[in-house]
């Protein structure tokens, strides 16, 4: 049996000063565990005075997870949260019944010329929990697993005997793995669905080479080893498989198409709460075929 169940190549969006690679959702597959949206952006060095400006926009029935390798982003949302995310910190925003947020480069970053390199993922909320109250958390005290030439940060869930404090609404695993030359680490088999993405260097799974920025969905129930001869950075993600289909339109995810229609109308009519200190702009509802959140 092959180690890979599926190989998903991202769609690359060139935004001028940096690129965004979107690998989920794809035509071949919509989810891996609860992960229904996976973007990798950068690495990039923006010009002096420039920055990321994702204007206020809404979400329902999902959680957003932001993880940076380089740079900083200011998060603001409609429940009053403010957080400057930096490498080593995970920002988890649970939309539940509805939230609005913005993501912008801090002023100090703009003045120095911002660096941007990281991951933006969305997790669908499970049946019975889609309409929970919105919430936000920024976690910096994350477990680190080190073994010789391998170092892994457990961002969410239970991995290698460690448990992250980050809230999970469905069974979820998420980790950043950094391998030095000659490093290796086992990929645990407990998750229903799991995948890896090489974001730097070169690595293999049981001797099979990973292609940079491709999402390699791993065969279920099979013990495997991630290794690198020359050094690598790899993201591991997955969790419980969802039995109920999820629909996605623009920034909305739900098991109910009618709920998404309601969210469209609510955003069009201004019924979502506003983001304190970021009320002047917002991303309008798309007229035609939707695109997900754009970056600068």
N, C-alpha and C positions, 0 to 999 in steps of 0.2 A: 504494500500500500504506500502510495506517495505521501510524503510529509505534508504536502500542500493540498488542501481541498479546493482552493480557488485562488487565483492571482488577479488582483484588481489594480488596474493602471489609473492613476489620477488624471483628471482634467485640469490642465494648467491655465490659470488666468494671469496674464501679464498686466500688472497695474502700473507700469512705468518704472517706479523706483524699486519695486519688489514683486515677487510672484507668489500666488496662492495656488496650492495644489489640493484639489477636492477629490477624495477617493470614495467617500460615502455621502449621500446615496449614489449608486451607479445603476446602470441598466441591468447588470448581472446580479446585483445583490443590494438590498436596502438596509440590512442591519447585521451587526456582529454582536451578539448579546444585546444589551440595551443601547449600544452605540448606533445612532441612526444618521449621524453627520460627523465627518472627520475631515478637517482642513489642516494642512501644514503650510506655514508661511515663512518666507525668508530662506536662508539668512540674507539680510540686506542692511546696507548702510545708507540712510536717507540723507538728503542735503540739509545743510544748516537752515533752520527755520521751518522745515517740513515736519510732517508727523502723520500718525494714524488718526483719523477722525471718523469713527463710526457713530453717526448721529443717533439720537434716541429712536428706538424701535421696539416692538412688542414681541413677547413669546407666550405660548400657553403649553401646558401638558408635557413639559420637558425640563431637563436641567442642562445648563451650559457649564462646561469645564474648560478653563483656560490655564495653560501651562507654558511657561517661557523657558527657552534656553539662553536667550540674550535679550536685553532691553527692559522696558517698563511700560505699563499701560495703566491709566487711571480708569477705574470702573465706578460708575454712578448708577443707581437704580431708583425706581419709584417707591420702594419701601424705605428710602433714606440711607441706603448703604453707600459708603465710599471706601475704596481700597486701591492702593497702588500695587499692582502685582509685579513681582520681580522673580528671577529664577530661584527655584527652591520653594516657592509658595504656590499652592493650588487655590484658584478661585472657583467656588461652586455656587452657581445661582440657580435656584429651583423656581421655575416659573409657576408651576401649579395652575391655579385658575387664571393667572395672568400677571405679568410684570413688564415693565419697560426699562431699558437700560441703554447707556452709551459707553463707548470705549474710545479713549483719546490718549495720545501721547502726552506725558507731563511736560510742562513748560521748560523745565530744566533739560529734559531730553531734546526738545526742539532746538534749544539754543546750542547744544553740543553736537547736533546731528544724530537723530535717533537710530538705534540698531533695533531690528525686528527679526526674531527667529523663535518660532514656537508652534504650539498646537492649539486649535480651537475645536472642541468636540461637543456634540449634543447627545444626551442620554434620554431616551423615551421613558416616561414614567409608567409604571406597571398598572394593570387593571386595578381599579378601586382606589388608586392614589393619584390619578391624573389631575384632579381638581383640588389638591391640598393647598394650604396657604402658601404664598410665595415666601422664599427665604433666601438668605445669602450667608456664606461663610468663607473665610480666608484662612487656610491652614498652612502653617509653616513647620510645625513639629511633626515631620513625616518620618516613618521608619526607613533606615538605610541598611541594606544588607551588603556586606563586603566579604569577599572571599578571594584572597590573592589578587588576581588581575581583573576581577569583576566587581562592579559596584552598581547596585540597583536602589532606586528610590521608589517605595511603594506609595503611589499617589492615592489609590482607592482600593479597598477590599483587602483580602487575605492572600499573601504570597510569601513563600519561603519562610513560613512560620511567624511572620509579622503581620500586624493589622494596622492599617491607616485609620486615623481618627475621622477622616472625611466621611460625611453622611452618604450612605447608599440606600436607595429606595427599592432597587432590585439587586440581585446578585451581580456584582461588578468587580472586575479586576482591571487595574491600570497601573503601569509602571514605566519609568525611564531606566534603561539599562546602559551603562557605559562600560565597555570592555577595553582593556589595554591589549597590546600585542600579546597573543598567546592566551588570552582570557576566555573563559567559558562559564555558562550558567545553565542549570536545568530549567526547562519550560514546563510548569506544572500542568496536570491534566484534569484538575477538578472542574474547571469551567465548561459549560455546555459548548460554548463557542469561543474561540480565541484567535487572535491574529497578531502579526508583528509588522512593523514598518521601520525600515532602515532609514535614518535621517542624517547619518554621517559615517564616513569610513567605509569599511567592507566587512561583511559577516556572513555566516552560513548557519543553516539549521540542518543538523544531521548530515553535514557535508554538502547541502544544496545551497548555492549562492543566493543571497537576497539582492533584489534590484532596488536601487535607491528610490525612495518615496512610493514604491509599490506596496499595497497592502496584501500581505501573504496570509490568507486564512488557513490555519493549521488543521490537519485532520484530527477529529475528536478522539479523545481517549488514548492518545498515543504519546508516550514519553519521548521527549526530544531534548536536544542540547543546542543552545545558541553559542556560537564560538566565533572568534576573530583572530586572524593571523597578524593583522597590522593595526588593530584598534577600530572601534565602532561605537556609534550611539544608536540604540534601537528602542522603539516604543512597543510595549506589549499591552494589548487591550482585549476585552471580551466580557463574558459573564453569562447569565441565564438567557436561554433562548426564549423569545416571546411567542406565545401561541396565538395571540390576537394580532391581526394586521394593524399596522400604524400607517396613517395617511400623513403626508407632509405637503404643505403649500407655503411658500415664502418662509417666514420665520415661525410658522405654526405647525405643531405636530399633535395628532390626536388619534384615538381609535374611532372617533366619530367624525364623519365628513360634515355633518350638520353643525358640530361644535366649531369646526374650522370656519364655516360660513358665518357663524355668529361672531367669531373673533374678527373676521374681515370687516363686518359691519360695525363692530365696536370701535375698531381703529379708525375707520373712515369717519365715524361720527364723533370721535374725540371722547369716547367713554372710558378709555384706559387712564389710569393715574399718570401724572407727569413726573419727570425726574427733577428733583430739587437741584437748583444751580445749573440746570441744563435744559431750560424751557424754550429757548429761542428757535431751535431747529428740531426737525424730526424727519424720518424717512417716510415718504408717502406710500400708501398702498399701491402696489403695481397695478397698472391698467390691464396689461395683457398677461402673457406667460410670465410667471414670477421668477425672480432670481432671489437667492438667499442674500443675507446681509453683505453689502459691499464694504470694502475697506476704504482707504482714503478717497 
